[in-house]
Amino acid sequence: MMAAKYDAIVIGAGQAGVPLAKALAQAGKKTALVEREHIGGTCINEGCTPTKTMIASGRVAYLTRRGPEYGIHIDGATVRNETAVTVDMKRVRQRKRDIVESFRSGSESKLKAAGVECIMGEGSFTDAHSLDIKLSDGSGTKSVSADLIFINTGERPALPKLPGIESVPVLNSTTIMELDVVPSHLIVLGGGYIGLEFGQLFRRLGAAVTIIQRGKQLLAREDADIAEEVLKILEEDGISVLLQTSAVGVSKSSGSDGSIHVTVSGPKGTKTLTGSHLLAAAGRKPNSDMLNFQAAGIASDSVHGYVKVSPFLETNVPGVYALGDVKGPPAFTHIAYDDWRIIQANLLESRSHKLSTTNRLVPYTVFMDPQLGHVGLHEHEALAMGKKIKVASMPMTWVARALEVDETRGVMKAIVDTGTDEIIGFTVLGLEGGEIMSTMQMAMQGGLKWMALRDTVFAHPTLAESLNNLWGTLKNVE
């Protein structure tokens, strides 16, 4: 069968693939976008957009219960001295579905307007520049080829290897958002970003929640003092957290209630937890195993299957590039989006120098409440690199705006290079932490020294104003 010839083929319609395909087509290249499931990738369909939409519902429930603290009372019963809140999980789910659909349809219309040919199906390489696509509509296979191929296939949730895991219904970060009832007791395997966001969300919606974390702290990437603050907040919200604890087996109740039993081993020995639902939130794996890299000669790491790329996102095969999560961490939507900007600049624009991923300043936000925002180095990373640093740390109780809205949980922390006085890392666990972090990120991007922020006139009373006062706690760290 003769292969359909294109100038460029993008595999995967994620947050790098969609704008890249659009840019290629607008540059006059005949472009095909291959997608096996839905336009928009993980972010729009199963990640950022739906989770943050549902988290907004959880925050409304949380604030509704807190109404009396602000002098606002809702007529009705109270539970444990809190305002009783009724959660319509079907409406929460439908609101999420509606927003996802609006985002997805927007991406589809932009691709169509740009002249991109969208081929729905699962592609696999037959050689370095050719693919066979098993069409989703069941009509057969289409063969395609191009001199330029871009891999943007992302990752998917990984099922933990546990005795009995195949015998119980296990939720992942996608399927948990399709629940039409609030779990009576949600057991979460994993204390990372996904586990904490969903754990707190469903606690606020009314579930009992237990988080099981193998490590000695939540959020293994963070400094220990930040992780401790996160733990305090979650426990204050009524979540049970088991640290240094591993799940060693799962089973389903033989009774009519369908309960799930999780046997765990921790510092206090072995015990069995009983819950109504189980969420596996302890890992993801790249969608590279179905692409048949062997036929193309594309190199990937033997442990996880991530595509190996250069700082310019080139694979070892000329003309073949990889973007987003499939090339390995950090697995953030904004990193994938920056990847496409690098490709666009290097292949479609006339610039005096090529862009690369080298020394890219990586920000992220964990959308628990309050938010955890971070950019640059953590304290433990800076010390491991042998840097001479100063650290400033200030509780959110010192922030006027946080006091005024009664959202004072958390802390902010900055890492300063002693030799240059430049800010090399920043973490904030606090009200709108992602927005505060972004303000600091711009200062770091511009190479500002800490004194410039201390002396800046910020509007009062804003959260950014806290960046005036943080530096009064600056101390040397040995």
C-alpha positions as CSV (number, residue, x, y, z in Angstrom):
1,M,0.0,0.0,0.0
2,M,1.4,3.4,-1.0
3,A,2.1,5.7,1.9
4,A,0.5,9.1,1.9
5,K,3.3,11.7,1.8
6,Y,3.4,14.7,4.1
7,D,6.0,17.3,4.9
8,A,5.4,16.8,8.6
9,I,3.7,14.3,10.9
10,V,2.9,15.1,14.5
11,I,2.1,12.0,16.7
12,G,-0.1,12.9,19.6
13,A,-2.4,15.9,20.0
14,G,-1.2,17.2,23.3
15,Q,-0.2,20.6,24.5
16,A,2.9,20.5,22.3
17,G,1.4,18.6,19.4
18,V,-1.6,20.8,18.7
19,P,0.2,24.2,18.4
20,L,3.1,22.6,16.6
21,A,0.8,21.0,14.0
22,K,-1.0,24.4,13.6
23,A,2.3,26.3,13.2
24,L,3.7,23.8,10.7
25,A,0.6,24.0,8.6
26,Q,0.5,27.8,8.7
27,A,4.2,27.8,7.6
28,G,3.0,26.0,4.4
29,K,3.9,22.5,5.3
30,K,1.5,19.7,4.5
31,T,0.9,18.4,8.0
32,A,-0.9,15.4,9.5
33,L,-1.7,15.1,13.2
34,V,-2.2,11.5,14.4
35,E,-4.2,11.0,17.6
36,R,-5.6,7.7,18.9
37,E,-8.1,9.1,21.5
38,H,-8.9,12.8,21.7
39,I,-7.6,16.2,20.7
40,G,-6.0,18.1,23.5
41,G,-4.0,15.4,25.1
42,T,-3.8,14.6,28.8
43,C,-4.0,18.3,30.0
44,I,-7.3,19.2,28.5
45,N,-9.0,15.8,28.7
46,E,-7.7,14.0,31.9
47,G,-5.2,16.4,33.5
48,C,-5.0,20.1,34.3
49,T,-8.4,21.2,32.9
50,P,-10.7,18.6,34.5
51,T,-8.9,18.3,37.8
52,K,-8.7,22.0,38.5
53,T,-12.3,22.4,37.5
54,M,-13.3,19.8,40.1
55,I,-10.9,21.2,42.7
56,A,-12.8,24.5,42.3
57,S,-16.0,22.6,43.4
58,G,-14.1,21.3,46.4
59,R,-13.0,24.7,47.4
60,V,-16.6,26.0,47.3
61,A,-17.6,23.2,49.6
62,Y,-14.7,24.1,51.9
63,L,-15.6,27.8,52.0
64,T,-19.3,27.0,52.5
65,R,-18.5,25.0,55.6
66,R,-16.3,27.9,56.8
67,G,-19.0,30.5,56.3
68,P,-19.7,31.0,60.1
69,E,-16.0,32.0,60.5
70,Y,-16.7,35.0,58.3
71,G,-20.1,35.8,59.9
72,I,-22.0,34.1,57.1
73,H,-24.6,31.5,58.2
74,I,-26.6,29.1,56.0
75,D,-29.9,27.8,57.3
76,G,-29.9,24.1,57.9
77,A,-28.3,21.3,60.0
78,T,-24.8,21.2,61.2
79,V,-22.4,18.2,61.3
80,R,-19.7,18.2,63.9
81,N,-20.3,21.9,64.4
82,E,-19.8,22.5,60.7
83,T,-22.4,23.6,58.2
84,A,-23.8,20.6,56.5
85,V,-23.0,20.6,52.8
86,T,-24.8,18.5,50.2
87,V,-22.6,17.5,47.2
88,D,-24.2,16.7,43.9
89,M,-21.4,14.6,42.4
90,K,-23.2,14.2,39.1
91,R,-23.4,18.0,38.7
92,V,-19.7,18.3,39.7
93,R,-18.8,15.7,37.0
94,Q,-21.0,17.4,34.4
95,R,-19.5,20.8,35.0
96,K,-16.1,19.2,34.5
97,R,-17.2,17.4,31.3
98,D,-18.7,20.6,29.8
99,I,-15.5,22.6,30.3
100,V,-13.3,19.8,28.9
101,E,-15.6,19.6,25.8
102,S,-15.3,23.4,25.3
103,F,-11.5,23.3,25.5
104,R,-11.3,20.3,23.2
105,S,-13.6,21.7,20.6
106,G,-11.6,24.9,20.6
107,S,-8.4,23.0,19.8
108,E,-10.2,21.0,17.0
109,S,-11.5,24.2,15.4
110,K,-8.1,25.8,15.4
111,L,-6.5,22.8,13.7
112,K,-9.2,22.7,11.1
113,A,-8.8,26.4,10.4
114,A,-5.0,26.0,10.0
115,G,-5.5,23.2,7.4
116,V,-4.1,20.3,9.6
117,E,-5.3,16.9,8.6
118,C,-6.3,15.1,11.8
119,I,-6.0,11.3,11.5
120,M,-7.7,9.5,14.4
121,G,-5.9,6.2,15.1
122,E,-2.9,4.6,16.7
123,G,0.4,4.9,14.8
124,S,3.5,2.8,14.9
125,F,6.7,3.2,13.0
126,T,7.5,1.0,10.0
127,D,10.8,2.8,9.3
128,A,12.5,6.0,10.4
129,H,10.1,8.2,8.5
130,S,7.0,6.1,7.9
131,L,4.1,5.0,10.1
132,D,1.2,2.6,9.8
133,I,-1.9,4.0,11.5
134,K,-4.7,1.7,12.8
135,L,-7.7,3.9,12.3
136,S,-10.0,4.4,15.2
137,D,-13.2,4.0,13.2
138,G,-12.2,0.4,12.4
139,S,-11.9,1.0,8.6
140,G,-8.4,-0.4,8.4
141,T,-4.9,1.0,8.3
142,K,-3.4,4.1,6.7
143,S,0.3,4.3,5.8
144,V,1.9,7.8,6.0
145,S,5.4,9.2,5.7
146,A,7.2,12.5,6.2
147,D,10.8,13.9,6.4
148,L,9.8,15.6,9.7
149,I,8.2,13.6,12.5
150,F,7.4,14.8,16.0
151,I,6.5,12.5,18.8
152,N,4.2,14.0,21.4
153,T,2.4,10.9,22.8
154,G,2.7,11.7,26.5
155,E,2.3,9.3,29.5
156,R,-0.5,7.2,31.1
157,P,-1.2,6.1,34.7
158,A,0.8,3.0,35.7
159,L,-0.9,0.2,37.7
160,P,1.1,-0.7,40.8
161,K,2.5,-4.2,41.1
162,L,0.7,-5.5,44.2
163,P,-0.6,-8.9,45.1
164,G,-4.3,-9.0,44.4
165,I,-4.4,-5.8,42.4
166,E,-6.1,-7.4,39.4
167,S,-9.0,-8.6,41.7
168,V,-10.2,-5.1,42.8
169,P,-11.5,-2.1,41.0
170,V,-8.7,0.5,40.9
171,L,-9.2,4.1,40.1
172,N,-6.5,6.2,38.4
173,S,-6.3,9.9,37.8
174,T,-8.7,9.7,34.8
175,T,-11.3,7.3,36.1
176,I,-11.7,8.9,39.5
177,M,-13.1,12.0,37.8
178,E,-16.0,10.0,36.4
179,L,-17.4,8.9,39.8
180,D,-21.0,9.9,40.3
181,V,-20.9,9.4,44.0
182,V,-18.6,10.6,46.8
183,P,-16.6,7.7,48.2
184,S,-17.3,6.9,51.8
185,H,-13.6,6.1,52.3
186,L,-11.0,6.8,49.6
187,I,-7.6,5.1,50.0
188,V,-4.8,6.7,48.0
189,L,-1.6,5.0,47.0
190,G,1.0,7.7,46.6
191,G,1.8,11.0,48.3
192,G,2.8,13.0,45.2
193,Y,1.0,15.7,43.3
194,I,-1.8,13.6,42.0
195,G,-2.5,11.8,45.3
196,L,-2.6,15.1,47.3
197,E,-4.8,17.0,44.9
198,F,-7.4,14.2,44.7
199,G,-7.1,13.3,48.3
200,Q,-7.9,16.8,49.5
201,L,-10.6,17.3,46.8
202,F,-12.5,14.2,47.9
203,R,-12.1,15.0,51.6
204,R,-13.7,18.4,50.9
205,L,-16.5,16.7,49.0
206,G,-17.2,14.6,52.1
207,A,-15.1,11.4,51.8
208,A,-12.9,10.0,54.5
209,V,-9.4,9.8,53.0
210,T,-6.2,7.9,53.8
211,I,-3.0,8.6,51.9
212,I,-0.3,5.9,51.9
213,Q,3.2,7.1,51.2
214,R,6.3,4.9,51.0
215,G,8.8,7.7,51.6
216,K,9.5,9.5,54.8
217,Q,7.7,12.7,53.6
218,L,5.0,13.7,51.2
219,L,6.1,15.3,47.9
220,A,9.6,13.7,47.8
221,R,11.0,16.5,45.6
222,E,10.3,19.2,48.2
223,D,12.5,20.4,51.1
224,A,11.6,18.6,54.3
225,D,10.3,21.7,56.0
226,I,7.9,22.4,53.2
227,A,6.7,18.8,53.2
228,E,6.1,19.0,56.9
229,E,3.9,22.1,56.4
230,V,1.9,20.2,53.7
231,L,1.4,17.3,56.1
232,K,0.1,19.7,58.8
233,I,-2.4,21.2,56.4
234,L,-3.7,17.9,55.1
235,E,-4.1,16.5,58.6
236,E,-5.8,19.6,59.7
237,D,-8.3,19.0,56.9
238,G,-9.0,15.6,58.4
239,I,-6.9,13.4,56.0
240,S,-5.1,10.4,57.5
241,V,-1.5,10.2,56.2
242,L,0.7,7.1,56.6
243,L,4.3,7.9,56.0
244,Q,7.1,5.3,55.5
245,T,4.3,2.9,54.8
246,S,3.9,0.5,51.8
247,A,0.9,-1.3,50.5
248,V,1.8,-5.1,50.4
249,G,-1.5,-6.5,49.2
250,V,-5.1,-5.7,48.2
251,S,-8.3,-7.7,48.2
252,K,-12.0,-7.2,47.7
253,S,-14.6,-8.0,50.4
254,S,-16.7,-11.1,49.8
255,G,-19.7,-9.3,51.2
256,S,-22.3,-7.3,49.3
257,D,-20.7,-3.9,50.2
258,G,-17.8,-4.5,47.8
259,S,-15.3,-3.0,50.3
260,I,-11.6,-2.9,49.3
261,H,-9.0,-4.1,51.8
262,V,-5.4,-2.8,51.6
263,T,-2.8,-4.4,53.7
264,V,0.0,-2.0,54.6
265,S,3.4,-2.3,56.3
266,G,4.9,0.6,58.2
267,P,6.8,1.7,61.3
268,K,4.1,0.3,63.6
269,G,3.9,-3.1,61.8
270,T,1.3,-4.5,59.4
271,K,-2.4,-3.7,59.4
272,T,-5.3,-3.8,57.0
273,L,-7.3,-0.7,55.9
274,T,-10.8,-1.0,54.6
275,G,-12.2,1.5,52.1
276,S,-14.9,2.0,49.5
277,H,-12.6,3.1,46.7
278,L,-8.9,2.8,45.8
279,L,-6.9,5.4,43.9
280,A,-3.5,4.4,42.4
281,A,-1.5,7.6,42.2
282,A,2.0,6.4,42.5
283,G,3.4,6.5,38.9
284,R,3.0,7.1,35.2
285,K,4.7,5.6,32.2
286,P,5.4,7.0,28.7
287,N,3.2,6.1,25.7
288,S,6.2,4.9,23.7
289,D,5.8,1.1,24.0
290,M,3.2,0.9,21.1
291,L,5.2,3.1,18.7
292,N,7.6,0.3,17.5
293,F,10.8,2.4,17.9
294,Q,12.9,-0.6,16.9
295,A,11.7,-0.3,13.3
296,A,12.7,3.4,13.2
297,G,16.0,3.0,15.2
298,I,14.8,5.6,17.7
299,A,16.7,5.4,21.0
300,S,14.9,5.3,24.3
301,D,16.0,4.6,27.9
302,S,15.8,0.9,28.7
303,V,14.2,1.3,32.2
304,H,11.2,3.5,31.5
305,G,10.9,3.9,27.8
306,Y,11.4,7.6,27.6
307,V,12.7,8.9,24.2
308,K,16.2,10.2,24.4
309,V,16.6,13.7,23.0
310,S,19.3,16.4,22.7
311,P,18.8,19.9,24.2
312,F,17.2,20.8,20.9
313,L,14.7,17.9,21.3
314,E,16.3,15.9,18.5
315,T,16.2,12.1,18.7
316,N,19.1,10.1,17.4
317,V,17.3,9.8,14.0
318,P,17.6,12.9,11.8
319,G,14.3,14.6,11.3
320,V,12.6,12.9,14.2
321,Y,11.9,15.0,17.4
322,A,10.2,14.3,20.7
323,L,8.3,16.8,22.9
324,G,6.5,16.7,26.2
325,D,6.2,13.9,28.7
326,V,7.3,11.1,26.4
327,K,10.9,12.3,26.6
328,G,10.9,12.2,30.4
329,P,10.5,14.5,33.4
330,P,9.7,17.2,34.3
331,A,6.2,16.1,33.1
332,F,4.4,19.5,33.1
333,T,2.1,20.9,30.5
334,H,4.0,24.2,30.4
335,I,7.2,22.3,29.7
336,A,5.5,20.5,26.7
337,Y,4.3,23.9,25.5
338,D,7.8,25.4,25.8
339,D,9.1,22.4,23.8
340,W,7.0,23.3,20.9
341,R,8.2,26.9,21.1
342,I,11.7,25.6,20.9
343,I,10.9,23.6,17.8
344,Q,9.0,26.4,16.2
345,A,11.9,28.9,16.8
346,N,14.5,26.5,15.5
347,L,12.7,25.1,12.5
348,L,10.3,27.7,11.4
349,E,11.9,31.1,12.3
350,S,15.0,32.8,11.3
351,R,16.9,33.4,14.5
352,S,20.6,34.2,15.1
353,H,20.9,31.3,17.6
354,K,19.0,28.1,18.3
355,L,16.9,27.7,21.4
356,S,17.4,24.7,23.7
357,T,16.2,23.2,26.9
358,T,19.6,23.9,28.6
359,N,19.3,25.8,31.9
360,R,15.5,26.1,31.4
361,L,13.9,27.7,34.5
362,V,11.2,25.2,35.5
363,P,8.2,26.4,37.6
364,Y,5.3,24.3,38.8
365,T,2.3,24.5,41.0
366,V,0.6,21.8,43.1
367,F,-3.1,22.7,43.2
368,M,-3.8,21.6,46.7
369,D,-5.3,24.3,48.8
370,P,-3.3,26.4,49.7
371,Q,-1.3,26.1,46.5
372,L,2.3,25.0,46.5
373,G,4.3,27.0,43.9
374,H,8.0,26.4,43.2
375,V,10.6,27.6,40.7
376,G,14.4,27.1,40.5
377,L,16.4,25.1,43.1
378,H,15.3,23.7,46.4
379,E,17.5,24.2,49.4
380,H,18.6,20.6,49.5
381,E,19.5,20.7,45.8
382,A,21.5,23.9,46.1
383,L,23.5,22.4,49.1
384,A,24.1,19.1,47.2
385,M,25.6,21.2,44.4
386,G,28.0,22.8,46.8
387,K,26.5,26.3,46.5
388,K,27.0,28.9,49.3
389,I,23.4,30.0,50.0
390,K,21.2,32.2,52.2
391,V,17.7,31.2,53.0
392,A,14.7,33.4,53.8
393,S,11.6,31.8,55.3
394,M,8.4,33.5,56.4
395,P,5.0,32.1,57.5
396,M,1.9,33.2,55.7
397,T,0.6,34.5,59.0
398,W,2.9,37.5,58.4
399,V,1.1,38.4,55.1
400,A,-1.6,41.1,55.5
401,R,-3.7,39.9,52.6
402,A,-3.8,36.4,53.9
403,L,-4.9,37.6,57.3
404,E,-7.6,39.7,55.9
405,V,-9.2,36.8,54.0
406,D,-8.4,34.3,56.8
407,E,-6.2,32.1,54.6
408,T,-3.0,32.0,56.6
409,R,-1.9,28.4,56.3
410,G,1.6,27.8,54.8
411,V,5.0,29.4,54.4
412,M,7.2,31.0,51.7
413,K,10.9,30.4,51.3
414,A,13.6,31.8,49.0
415,I,17.1,30.6,48.2
416,V,19.8,33.2,47.5
417,D,23.3,32.7,46.1
418,T,25.6,34.2,48.7
419,G,28.2,35.3,46.1
420,T,25.9,37.0,43.6
421,D,22.8,37.9,45.8
422,E,20.6,36.5,43.0
423,I,17.6,34.4,43.9
424,I,18.1,30.8,42.7
425,G,15.0,29.2,44.1
426,F,11.6,29.9,45.6
427,T,8.8,27.9,47.2
428,V,5.5,29.2,48.4
429,L,2.8,27.2,50.1
430,G,0.1,29.7,50.5
431,L,-3.0,31.5,49.2
432,E,-2.6,31.7,45.4
433,G,0.9,30.3,45.7
434,G,1.2,29.7,42.0
435,E,0.7,33.4,41.3
436,I,3.1,34.6,43.9
437,M,5.7,32.1,42.5
438,S,5.2,33.5,39.0
439,T,6.0,37.0,40.3
440,M,9.2,35.7,41.7
441,Q,9.9,33.7,38.6
442,M,9.9,36.9,36.5
443,A,12.4,38.5,38.9
444,M,14.7,35.4,38.7
445,Q,14.3,35.4,34.9
446,G,15.6,38.9,34.8
447,G,18.5,38.2,37.1
448,L,17.3,40.6,39.9
449,K,19.0,40.5,43.2
450,W,16.9,40.0,46.4
451,M,17.4,43.6,47.4
452,A,15.5,44.8,44.3
453,L,12.4,43.0,45.6
454,R,12.8,44.2,49.1
455,D,12.9,47.8,47.7
456,T,10.1,47.5,45.2
457,V,6.8,49.3,45.8
458,F,4.1,46.7,45.6
459,A,0.4,47.7,45.8
460,H,-1.1,47.2,49.3
461,P,-2.7,45.0,50.3
462,T,-1.7,42.4,47.8
463,L,-0.1,39.0,48.1
464,A,2.9,40.2,46.1
465,E,3.6,42.7,48.8
466,S,4.9,39.8,50.9
467,L,8.0,39.8,48.7
468,N,9.0,43.1,50.5
469,N,9.1,41.5,53.9
470,L,10.4,38.0,53.2
471,W,14.0,39.2,53.1
472,G,14.1,40.3,56.8
473,T,14.5,36.6,57.6
474,L,17.5,36.0,55.3
475,K,20.2,33.9,57.0
476,N,23.3,32.0,55.9
477,V,23.1,28.3,55.6
478,E,26.2,26.1,56.1
